[in-house]
Amino acid sequence: MDRRQSILLAAEKSFAMFGYKATTVDQIAKIANVGKGTIYTFFSNKEELFYEIVNGLVKEMRHIAAEAFQEERPFYEKLHMALTGVLELRRTHQLAVKLSQELREYNTSPVKEALKTLEMTILTFVSNELEKAVEKGEVKPVRTDVASFLMMKMYLALIFDWEENHDPLNENEMAEVLETFVMNGIGK
């Protein structure tokens, strides 16, 4: 593994453990077992390193969503697979969890921007897929930006908020909710 990759892994570990605010370049250097100056040969500051890691998470989310749309299934099933996969990653990925916690506690500006980037990635992907489905006649014409926002928020609520006071929904129940409340509204 090259030094740059080693630094990225160490930084991701540090941000996931301590959050953005509490992570220092010194910590990253110690975890990566490199000198602080070595980090600055690759990255100009902590923020640049942070955004590089967030961009990696964005790519991972896009990959999960794109994989769901490769299969030959009805649109709502592909959409369900994409949303649950991406939101499950967000729910379980140590960095995403820590960033959500830090946003609630400190409202750190770079963290707020990072989480906004993650959300916009999901929204843009879903909106684009909805536009394709409208063009193919799989769903009724709909304002895709609003529909994708509502779908994502519904999934977030069912995955995160619902579980606070209820038994979690399984994969089939989530798909049924999507079909009932979303696809019956925009479906053909």
N, CA, C and O of each residue as an XYZ file, in Angstrom:
752
protein
N       0.854     -1.174      0.000
C       0.000      0.000      0.000
C       0.903      1.240      0.000
O       1.890      1.302      0.732
N       0.549      2.215     -0.825
C       1.373      3.423     -0.886
C       1.063      4.355      0.294
O       0.074      4.164      1.003
N       1.903      5.346      0.489
C       1.758      6.253      1.633
C       0.460      7.058      1.573
O      -0.205      7.247      2.591
N       0.110      7.525      0.394
C      -1.122      8.310      0.264
C      -2.329      7.501      0.727
O      -3.169      7.999      1.477
N      -2.407      6.264      0.280
C      -3.516      5.389      0.672
C      -3.473      5.108      2.170
O      -4.514      5.066      2.826
N      -2.290      4.919      2.704
C      -2.124      4.693      4.139
C      -2.623      5.901      4.935
O      -3.266      5.747      5.973
N      -2.324      7.090      4.444
C      -2.783      8.316      5.100
C      -4.306      8.414      5.030
O      -4.951      8.768      6.017
N      -4.878      8.104      3.877
C      -6.336      8.148      3.730
C      -7.026      7.176      4.687
O      -8.027      7.523      5.314
N      -6.497      5.973      4.796
C      -7.082      4.988      5.711
C      -6.970      5.446      7.161
O      -7.908      5.295      7.944
N      -5.819      6.003      7.508
C      -5.622      6.498      8.876
C      -6.558      7.674      9.165
O      -7.121      7.770     10.255
N      -6.718      8.554      8.197
C      -7.602      9.700      8.381
C      -9.052      9.250      8.527
O      -9.781      9.755      9.381
N      -9.465      8.308      7.700
C     -10.839      7.812      7.818
C     -11.060      7.188      9.191
O     -12.108      7.386      9.807
N     -10.093      6.449      9.658
C     -10.196      5.830     10.982
C     -10.290      6.902     12.070
O     -11.106      6.793     12.985
N      -9.463      7.925     11.967
C      -9.471      8.997     12.961
C     -10.779      9.780     12.933
O     -11.360     10.046     13.984
N     -11.251     10.153     11.736
C     -12.519     10.876     11.628
C     -13.672     10.022     12.148
O     -14.584     10.545     12.788
N     -13.643      8.723     11.883
C     -14.712      7.825     12.346
C     -14.683      7.655     13.859
O     -15.731      7.509     14.488
N     -13.498      7.671     14.440
C     -13.377      7.503     15.893
C     -13.639      8.800     16.656
O     -14.360      8.803     17.655
N     -13.060      9.891     16.189
C     -13.077     11.139     16.952
C     -13.952     12.226     16.356
O     -14.247     13.217     17.024
N     -14.369     12.056     15.112
C     -15.126     13.092     14.438
C     -14.200     14.066     13.751
O     -12.984     14.034     13.940
N     -14.785     14.923     12.960
C     -13.989     15.909     12.219
C     -13.330     16.901     13.171
O     -12.129     17.156     13.092
N     -14.123     17.444     14.053
C     -13.666     18.520     14.934
C     -12.480     18.093     15.793
O     -11.531     18.860     15.957
N     -12.521     16.888     16.339
C     -11.480     16.436     17.268
C     -10.284     15.781     16.585
O      -9.276     15.509     17.239
N     -10.376     15.530     15.310
C      -9.256     14.911     14.600
C      -8.212     15.968     14.266
O      -8.535     17.075     13.834
N      -6.961     15.601     14.477
C      -5.851     16.498     14.116
C      -4.946     15.795     13.112
O      -4.962     14.570     12.987
N      -4.169     16.581     12.410
C      -3.204     16.018     11.473
C      -2.171     15.193     12.230
O      -1.689     14.182     11.720
N      -1.830     15.618     13.443
C      -0.898     14.837     14.276
C      -1.446     13.432     14.554
O      -0.710     12.449     14.471
N      -2.740     13.343     14.885
C      -3.365     12.030     15.127
C      -3.293     11.164     13.881
O      -2.945      9.985     13.946
N      -3.621     11.756     12.761
C      -3.616     11.014     11.500
C      -2.214     10.498     11.213
O      -2.039      9.342     10.829
N      -1.220     11.353     11.399
C       0.175     10.959     11.161
C       0.572      9.794     12.064
O       1.242      8.858     11.629
N       0.154      9.866     13.315
C       0.480      8.792     14.267
C      -0.175      7.473     13.844
O       0.473      6.427     13.854
N      -1.446      7.523     13.475
C      -2.156      6.312     13.058
C      -1.546      5.746     11.771
O      -1.425      4.530     11.617
N      -1.166      6.634     10.854
C      -0.590      6.200      9.572
C       0.879      5.819      9.705
O       1.475      5.264      8.782
N       1.449      6.123     10.860
C       2.863      5.849     11.113
C       3.763      6.578     10.099
O       4.699      6.008      9.539
N       3.439      7.852      9.891
C       4.236      8.724      9.022
C       4.458     10.043      9.750
O       3.778     10.341     10.732
N       5.395     10.815      9.273
C       5.597     12.146      9.813
C       4.501     13.083      9.349
O       3.904     12.888      8.291
N       4.247     14.098     10.150
C       3.217     15.081      9.820
C       3.499     15.731      8.457
O       2.576     15.994      7.686
N       4.759     15.983      8.174
C       5.145     16.585      6.905
C       4.783     15.724      5.708
O       4.495     16.236      4.627
N       4.801     14.408      5.908
C       4.436     13.491      4.821
C       2.988     13.701      4.406
O       2.657     13.635      3.222
N       2.136     13.952      5.376
C       0.721     14.195      5.073
C       0.595     15.432      4.190
O      -0.191     15.449      3.242
N       1.377     16.470      4.507
C       1.286     17.719      3.747
C       1.888     17.610      2.347
O       1.686     18.504      1.525
N       2.613     16.550      2.063
C       3.071     16.354      0.677
C       1.933     15.887     -0.222
O       1.982     16.057     -1.440
N       0.910     15.298      0.388
C      -0.233     14.799     -0.366
C      -1.480     15.678     -0.238
O      -2.256     15.801     -1.186
N      -1.665     16.280      0.923
C      -2.865     17.063      1.218
C      -2.464     18.387      1.850
O      -1.589     18.424      2.716
N      -3.092     19.461      1.427
C      -2.697     20.774      1.932
C      -3.184     21.038      3.355
O      -2.592     21.843      4.073
N      -4.264     20.360      3.768
C      -4.776     20.553      5.127
C      -5.761     19.434      5.491
O      -6.061     18.559      4.679
N      -6.242     19.487      6.705
C      -7.182     18.481      7.205
C      -8.470     18.483      6.379
O      -9.038     17.423      6.116
N      -8.928     19.658      5.974
C     -10.176     19.767      5.220
C     -10.084     19.032      3.883
O     -11.009     18.320      3.492
N      -8.968     19.211      3.194
C      -8.790     18.536      1.904
C      -8.798     17.021      2.083
O      -9.390     16.293      1.286
N      -8.148     16.567      3.118
C      -8.113     15.140      3.437
C      -9.521     14.630      3.758
O      -9.919     13.557      3.304
N     -10.255     15.397      4.530
C     -11.619     15.042      4.896
C     -12.509     14.912      3.662
O     -13.247     13.937      3.521
N     -12.435     15.895      2.773
C     -13.284     15.862      1.578
C     -12.903     14.722      0.640
O     -13.760     14.177     -0.056
N     -11.646     14.364      0.617
C     -11.216     13.203     -0.175
C     -11.888     11.928      0.348
O     -12.330     11.082     -0.430
N     -11.954     11.810      1.651
C     -12.586     10.637      2.269
C     -14.095     10.651      2.031
O     -14.684      9.614      1.728
N     -14.714     11.808      2.164
C     -16.150     11.925      1.904
C     -16.449     11.570      0.448
O     -17.445     10.903      0.167
N     -15.599     12.008     -0.473
C     -15.793     11.654     -1.886
C     -15.709     10.150     -2.103
O     -16.410      9.614     -2.961
N     -14.871      9.466     -1.349
C     -14.820      8.005     -1.415
C     -16.129      7.381     -0.967
O     -16.600      6.415     -1.567
N     -16.715      7.930      0.085
C     -18.004      7.443      0.570
C     -19.101      7.713     -0.462
O     -19.985      6.879     -0.661
N     -19.047      8.862     -1.109
C     -20.008      9.196     -2.167
C     -19.910      8.177     -3.299
O     -20.931      7.698     -3.793
N     -18.694      7.846     -3.710
C     -18.498      6.853     -4.781
C     -19.063      5.500     -4.376
O     -19.666      4.800     -5.190
N     -18.864      5.135     -3.115
C     -19.390      3.858     -2.619
C     -20.921      3.856     -2.670
O     -21.530      2.858     -3.058
N     -21.530      4.956     -2.285
C     -22.990      5.056     -2.324
C     -23.509      4.968     -3.765
O     -24.487      4.272     -4.039
N     -22.850      5.673     -4.670
C     -23.258      5.629     -6.084
C     -23.151      4.212     -6.638
O     -24.017      3.763     -7.389
N     -22.096      3.522     -6.266
C     -21.893      2.149     -6.742
C     -23.030      1.244     -6.260
O     -23.580      0.464     -7.038
N     -23.376      1.349     -4.991
C     -24.463      0.529     -4.425
C     -25.774      0.813     -5.172
O     -26.490     -0.112     -5.556
N     -26.074      2.082     -5.371
C     -27.315      2.453     -6.049
C     -27.316      1.989     -7.502
O     -28.316      1.469     -7.996
N     -26.199      2.180     -8.175
C     -26.116      1.779     -9.592
C     -26.258      0.268     -9.740
O     -26.897     -0.198    -10.683
N     -25.681     -0.492     -8.837
C     -25.797     -1.951     -8.880
C     -27.258     -2.388     -8.782
O     -27.678     -3.325     -9.461
N     -28.021     -1.711     -7.940
C     -29.435     -2.064     -7.767
C     -30.218     -1.869     -9.069
O     -31.175     -2.597     -9.332
N     -29.819     -0.899     -9.874
C     -30.534     -0.616    -11.113
C     -30.026     -1.433    -12.292
O     -30.533     -1.274    -13.402
N     -29.053     -2.291    -12.089
C     -28.554     -3.150    -13.166
C     -29.450     -4.359    -13.391
O     -29.464     -4.928    -14.482
N     -30.188     -4.749    -12.377
C     -31.011     -5.951    -12.466
C     -32.294     -5.685    -13.244
O     -32.791     -4.560    -13.301
N     -32.808     -6.744    -13.836
C     -34.080     -6.662    -14.559
C     -35.211     -6.945    -13.584
O     -35.587     -8.097    -13.367
N     -35.737     -5.904    -13.012
C     -36.847     -5.984    -12.064
C     -37.755     -4.791    -12.310
O     -37.387     -3.861    -13.029
N     -38.932     -4.816    -11.718
C     -39.786     -3.623    -11.820
C     -39.081     -2.410    -11.192
O     -38.242     -2.559    -10.303
N     -39.428     -1.237    -11.658
C     -38.772     -0.008    -11.209
C     -38.796      0.130     -9.694
O     -37.764      0.420     -9.089
N     -39.958     -0.072     -9.064
C     -40.046      0.155     -7.620
C     -39.139     -0.811     -6.849
O     -38.625     -0.449     -5.792
N     -38.932     -2.029     -7.355
C     -38.029     -2.963     -6.677
C     -36.584     -2.484     -6.765
O     -35.836     -2.561     -5.791
N     -36.198     -1.990     -7.940
C     -34.842     -1.462     -8.093
C     -34.649     -0.236     -7.208
O     -33.608     -0.072     -6.571
N     -35.660      0.617     -7.178
C     -35.595      1.806     -6.341
C     -35.481      1.419     -4.870
O     -34.684      1.992     -4.128
N     -36.270      0.458     -4.465
C     -36.218     -0.020     -3.085
C     -34.824     -0.568     -2.752
O     -34.261     -0.246     -1.706
N     -34.285     -1.378     -3.625
C     -32.951     -1.948     -3.385
C     -31.894     -0.846     -3.290
O     -31.006     -0.906     -2.440
N     -31.989      0.144     -4.150
C     -31.017      1.241     -4.142
C     -31.124      2.050     -2.854
O     -30.116      2.314     -2.198
N     -32.333      2.440     -2.496
C     -32.511      3.256     -1.288
C     -32.127      2.508     -0.021
O     -31.444      3.061      0.841
N     -32.555      1.262      0.101
C     -32.202      0.528      1.320
C     -30.702      0.273      1.385
O     -30.110      0.346      2.462
N     -30.085     -0.023      0.260
C     -28.644     -0.258      0.253
C     -27.854      0.969      0.639
O     -26.940      0.892      1.460
N     -28.197      2.100      0.052
C     -27.479      3.339      0.334
C     -27.729      3.805      1.769
O     -26.797      4.217      2.460
N     -28.970      3.740      2.213
C     -29.269      4.198      3.568
C     -28.732      3.238      4.623
O     -28.385      3.661      5.726
N     -28.662      1.961      4.296
C     -28.040      1.002      5.219
C     -26.551      1.306      5.354
O     -26.000      1.238      6.453
N     -25.906      1.636      4.252
C     -24.494      2.039      4.314
C     -24.355      3.264      5.204
O     -23.470      3.323      6.057
N     -25.219      4.228      5.006
C     -25.156      5.449      5.818
C     -25.411      5.152      7.294
O     -24.818      5.784      8.168
N     -26.282      4.201      7.566
C     -26.622      3.857      8.950
C     -25.505      3.085      9.640
O     -25.331      3.209     10.852
N     -24.748      2.294      8.895
C     -23.759      1.414      9.513
C     -22.313      1.848      9.310
O     -21.435      1.426     10.063
N     -22.051      2.670      8.323
C     -20.680      3.096      8.050
C     -20.202      3.956      9.223
O     -20.840      4.953      9.560
N     -19.088      3.578      9.842
C     -18.622      4.252     11.050
C     -18.445      5.750     10.850
O     -18.806      6.539     11.722
N     -17.896      6.145      9.715
C     -17.685      7.568      9.469
C     -19.011      8.305      9.357
O     -19.178      9.366      9.959
N     -19.946      7.768      8.607
C     -21.248      8.419      8.440
C     -21.973      8.538      9.774
O     -22.607      9.557     10.050
N     -21.880      7.507     10.595
C     -22.516      7.529     11.919
C     -21.895      8.630     12.774
O     -22.610      9.412     13.401
N     -20.580      8.690     12.800
C     -19.888      9.697     13.613
C     -20.195     11.107     13.112
O     -20.372     12.023     13.915
N     -20.259     11.288     11.800
C     -20.567     12.605     11.255
C     -21.981     13.046     11.637
O     -22.200     14.212     11.964
N     -22.928     12.131     11.595
C     -24.298     12.460     12.001
C     -24.342     12.874     13.465
O     -25.025     13.829     13.836
N     -23.603     12.140     14.289
C     -23.526     12.453     15.719
C     -22.888     13.833     15.924
O     -23.388     14.637     16.710
N     -21.797     14.101     15.226
C     -21.117     15.388     15.372
C     -21.994     16.543     14.900
O     -21.977     17.617     15.500
N     -22.746     16.337     13.849
C     -23.632     17.390     13.368
C     -24.664     17.738     14.439
O     -24.919     18.914     14.700
N     -25.253     16.724     15.054
C     -26.243     16.964     16.108
C     -25.627     17.696     17.297
O     -26.239     18.604     17.861
N     -24.417     17.297     17.672
C     -23.800     17.846     18.877
C     -23.145     19.210     18.666
O     -23.253     20.087     19.523
N     -22.463     19.396     17.524
C     -21.651     20.605     17.344
C     -22.007     21.432     16.120
O     -21.580     22.582     16.009
N     -22.779     20.872     15.202
C     -23.144     21.559     13.962
C     -21.907     22.081     13.221
O     -21.897     23.204     12.718
N     -20.878     21.251     13.167
C     -19.625     21.619     12.518
C     -19.860     21.849     11.030
O     -20.444     21.007     10.348
N     -19.401     22.993     10.533
C     -19.661     23.383      9.146
C     -19.167     22.360      8.106
O     -19.947     21.993      7.227
N     -17.914     21.884      8.162
C     -17.483     20.892      7.167
C     -18.294     19.591      7.235
O     -18.522     18.944      6.213
N     -18.720     19.219      8.429
C     -19.531     18.007      8.589
C     -20.910     18.227      7.981
O     -21.459     17.343      7.322
N     -21.456     19.401      8.207
C     -22.755     19.740      7.624
C     -22.684     19.662      6.104
O     -23.584     19.115      5.465
N     -21.626     20.201      5.528
C     -21.437     20.163      4.081
C     -21.256     18.732      3.574
O     -21.786     18.364      2.526
N     -20.504     17.930      4.328
C     -20.269     16.539      3.926
C     -21.578     15.754      3.905
O     -21.849     15.024      2.951
N     -22.386     15.899      4.946
C     -23.652     15.176      4.997
C     -24.625     15.704      3.936
O     -25.432     14.944      3.401
N     -24.549     16.976      3.640
C     -25.369     17.534      2.563
C     -24.953     16.915      1.226
O     -25.803     16.601      0.393
N     -23.655     16.743      1.028
C     -23.151     16.109     -0.197
C     -23.667     14.680     -0.310
O     -24.084     14.255     -1.388
N     -23.642     13.936      0.792
C     -24.150     12.562      0.771
C     -25.633     12.548      0.418
O     -26.073     11.734     -0.394
N     -26.398     13.443      1.025
C     -27.830     13.494      0.753
C     -28.102     13.890     -0.699
O     -28.965     13.305     -1.354
N     -27.375     14.868     -1.192
C     -27.579     15.307     -2.584
C     -27.204     14.202     -3.570
O     -27.805     14.097     -4.639
N     -26.229     13.391     -3.224
C     -25.858     12.260     -4.074
C     -27.033     11.308     -4.224
O     -27.357     10.869     -5.328
N     -27.667     10.994     -3.102
C     -28.821     10.091     -3.125
C     -29.964     10.729     -3.916
O     -30.554     10.093     -4.790
N     -30.269     11.983     -3.605
C     -31.383     12.663     -4.263
C     -31.183     12.767     -5.778
O     -32.110     12.527     -6.552
N     -29.993     13.117     -6.182
C     -29.707     13.243     -7.609
C     -29.839     11.900     -8.311
O     -30.416     11.816     -9.395
N     -29.311     10.857     -7.699
C     -29.398      9.532     -8.300
C     -30.861      9.117     -8.466
O     -31.272      8.701     -9.549
N     -31.640      9.231     -7.394
C     -33.051      8.820     -7.447
C     -33.818      9.675     -8.455
O     -34.632      9.156     -9.219
N     -33.563     10.961     -8.455
C     -34.241     11.848     -9.401
C     -33.927     11.465    -10.848
O     -34.824     11.436    -11.690
N     -32.671     11.177    -11.134
C     -32.279     10.757    -12.489
C     -32.952      9.455    -12.896
O     -33.413      9.315    -14.029
N     -33.009      8.500    -11.968
C     -33.660      7.223    -12.277
C     -35.160      7.405    -12.468
O     -35.764      6.745    -13.313
N     -35.758      8.292    -11.692
C     -37.181      8.592    -11.875
C     -37.438      9.202    -13.253
O     -38.410      8.850    -13.921
N     -36.566     10.116    -13.675
C     -36.717     10.721    -15.003
C     -36.658      9.654    -16.094
O     -37.432      9.698    -17.050
N     -35.743      8.698    -15.951
C     -35.652      7.609    -16.930
C     -36.929      6.772    -16.925
O     -37.424      6.368    -17.977
N     -37.457      6.517    -15.721
C     -38.681      5.721    -15.611
C     -39.873      6.457    -16.223
O     -40.741      5.831    -16.831
N     -39.919      7.767    -16.066
C     -40.986      8.562    -16.681
C     -40.874      8.463    -18.199
O     -41.877      8.254    -18.882
N     -39.659      8.610    -18.731
C     -39.438      8.528    -20.182
C     -39.837      7.169    -20.742
O     -40.347      7.081    -21.859
N     -39.608      6.111    -19.970
C     -39.960      4.759    -20.409
C     -41.437      4.451    -20.197
O     -41.925      3.417    -20.654
N     -42.150      5.334    -19.513
C     -43.559      5.097    -19.234
C     -43.791      4.171    -18.056
O     -44.895      3.653    -17.891
N     -42.771      3.951    -17.230
C     -42.917      3.070    -16.069
C     -43.626      3.754    -14.909
O     -44.243      3.093    -14.073
N     -43.539      5.068    -14.860
C     -44.222      5.850    -13.827
C     -44.861      7.069    -14.480
O     -44.475      7.484    -15.572
N     -45.855      7.637    -13.779
C     -46.518      8.839    -14.273
C     -45.532     10.001    -14.270
O     -44.583     10.020    -13.487
N     -45.765     10.965    -15.149
C     -44.945     12.174    -15.069
C     -45.060     12.786    -13.675
O     -46.156     12.947    -13.138
N     -43.933     13.115    -13.116
C     -43.895     13.609    -11.748
C     -42.724     14.575    -11.630
O     -41.758     14.491    -12.389
N     -42.814     15.463    -10.703
C     -41.682     16.351    -10.437
C     -40.647     15.517     -9.682
O     -40.778     15.279     -8.482
N     -39.633     15.087    -10.396
C     -38.700     14.086     -9.860
C     -37.894     14.587     -8.668
O     -37.546     13.789     -7.797
N     -37.587     15.869     -8.601
C     -36.827     16.368     -7.457
C     -37.639     16.258     -6.167
O     -37.110     15.875     -5.124
N     -38.927     16.596     -6.248
C     -39.794     16.509     -5.072
C     -40.048     15.040     -4.721
O     -39.975     14.660     -3.552
N     -40.340     14.229     -5.713
C     -40.619     12.809     -5.464
C     -39.410     12.114     -4.852
O     -39.562     11.330     -3.915
N     -38.209     12.387     -5.363
C     -37.019     11.742     -4.807
C     -36.777     12.205     -3.378
O     -36.375     11.405     -2.533
N     -37.013     13.471     -3.095
C     -36.859     13.994     -1.733
C     -37.823     13.289     -0.774
O     -37.423     12.853      0.305
N     -39.080     13.182     -1.171
C     -40.076     12.537     -0.316
C     -39.766     11.054     -0.101
O     -39.910     10.539      1.007
N     -39.341     10.375     -1.164
C     -38.988      8.957     -1.027
C     -37.830      8.774     -0.064
O     -37.881      7.913      0.814
N     -36.787      9.576     -0.221
C     -35.627      9.429      0.645
C     -36.003      9.729      2.095
O     -35.596      9.003      3.002
N     -36.764     10.774      2.317
C     -37.159     11.133      3.685
C     -38.039     10.045      4.304
O     -37.935      9.754      5.495
N     -38.910      9.444      3.477
C     -39.737      8.360      3.987
C     -38.859      7.187      4.413
O     -39.063      6.606      5.479
N     -37.896      6.846      3.587
C     -36.990      5.750      3.931
C     -36.166      6.072      5.163
O     -35.997      5.220      6.035
N     -35.656      7.281      5.246
C     -34.889      7.683      6.426
C     -35.748      7.556      7.682
O     -35.294      7.046      8.706
N     -36.985      8.021      7.593
C     -37.881      7.944      8.743
C     -38.166      6.495      9.126
O     -38.184      6.162     10.311
N     -38.387      5.635      8.141
C     -38.689      4.232      8.442
C     -37.464      3.474      8.953
O     -37.595      2.560      9.768
N     -36.287      3.846      8.483
C     -35.078      3.145      8.920
C     -34.589      3.664     10.264
O     -34.227      2.873     11.136
N     -34.574      4.971     10.443
C     -34.000      5.542     11.657
C     -35.045      5.856     12.722
O     -34.922      5.404     13.860
N     -36.067      6.622     12.368
C     -37.026      7.098     13.365
C     -38.002      6.018     13.814
O     -38.305      5.917     15.003
N     -38.486      5.231     12.905
C     -39.457      4.186     13.230
C     -38.895      3.245     14.292
O     -39.601      2.863     15.225
N     -37.639      2.877     14.149
C     -37.023      1.888     15.038
C     -36.854      2.388     16.469
O     -36.596      1.586     17.367
N     -36.991      3.681     16.702
C     -36.874      4.197     18.062
C     -37.999      3.693     18.953
O     -37.784      3.457     20.142
N     -39.206      3.522     18.392
C     -40.362      3.123     19.195
C     -41.112      1.906     18.678
O     -42.135      1.514     19.240
N     -40.596      1.303     17.591
C     -41.296      0.177     16.973
C     -40.296     -0.900     16.590
O     -39.088     -0.666     16.549
N     -40.822     -2.081     16.311
C     -39.969     -3.135     15.774
C     -39.540     -2.731     14.369
O     -40.344     -2.194     13.607
N     -38.270     -2.985     14.017
C     -37.806     -2.613     12.675
C     -38.592     -3.349     11.594
O     -39.029     -4.484     11.785
N     -38.761     -2.682     10.460
C     -39.402     -3.323      9.324
C     -38.370     -4.173      8.603
O     -37.208     -3.788      8.472
N     -38.813     -5.344      8.134
C     -37.881     -6.167      7.360
C     -37.885     -5.696      5.902
O     -38.636     -4.798      5.522
N     -37.046     -6.315      5.120
C     -36.872     -5.916      3.709
C     -38.186     -5.942      2.934
O     -38.473     -5.020      2.171
N     -38.987     -6.992      3.125
C     -40.255     -7.110      2.407
C     -41.255     -6.043      2.840
O     -41.983     -5.496      2.012
N     -41.288     -5.750      4.136
C     -42.205     -4.719      4.632
C     -41.825     -3.346      4.077
O     -42.693     -2.547      3.725
N     -40.529     -3.082      4.004
C     -40.075     -1.812      3.438
C     -40.485     -1.721      1.963
O     -40.954     -0.676      1.513
N     -40.311     -2.806      1.219
C     -40.692     -2.816     -0.197
C     -42.196     -2.596     -0.348
O     -42.640     -1.893     -1.256
N     -42.969     -3.198      0.540
C     -44.422     -3.037      0.500
C     -44.814     -1.581      0.757
O     -45.712     -1.053      0.100
N     -44.151     -0.942      1.702
C     -44.420      0.465      1.988
C     -44.107      1.315      0.761
O     -44.889      2.190      0.391
N     -42.965      1.057      0.133
C     -42.599      1.813     -1.062
C     -43.645      1.626     -2.149
O     -44.071      2.591     -2.782
N     -44.050      0.404     -2.360
C     -45.040      0.135     -3.412
C     -46.381      0.795     -3.088
O     -47.005      1.397     -3.962
N     -46.821      0.682     -1.842
C     -48.118      1.216     -1.457
C     -48.159      2.739     -1.486
O     -49.052      3.323     -2.100
N     -47.209      3.381     -0.833
C     -47.285      4.822     -0.669
C     -46.645      5.616     -1.788
O     -47.020      6.764     -2.024
N     -45.689      5.025     -2.479
C     -45.015      5.777     -3.525
C     -45.460      5.322     -4.899
O     -45.975      6.119     -5.682
N     -45.267      4.054     -5.198
C     -45.508      3.587     -6.557
C     -46.993      3.634     -6.917
O     -47.328      3.886     -8.074
N     -47.875      3.401     -5.975
C     -49.287      3.508     -6.305
C     -49.666      4.954     -6.586
O     -50.664      5.220     -7.256
N     -48.867      5.890     -6.072
C     -49.107      7.294     -6.341
C     -48.555      7.740     -7.687
O     -49.190      8.523     -8.394
N     -47.358      7.239     -8.045
C     -46.752      7.678     -9.296
C     -46.729      6.585    -10.353
O     -46.405      6.840    -11.513
N     -47.081      5.349     -9.942
C     -47.062      4.240    -10.893
C     -48.112      4.385    -11.972
O     -49.042      5.183    -11.860
N     -47.947      3.608    -13.004
C     -48.870      3.668    -14.157
C     -50.176      3.008    -13.845
O     -51.066      2.966    -14.695
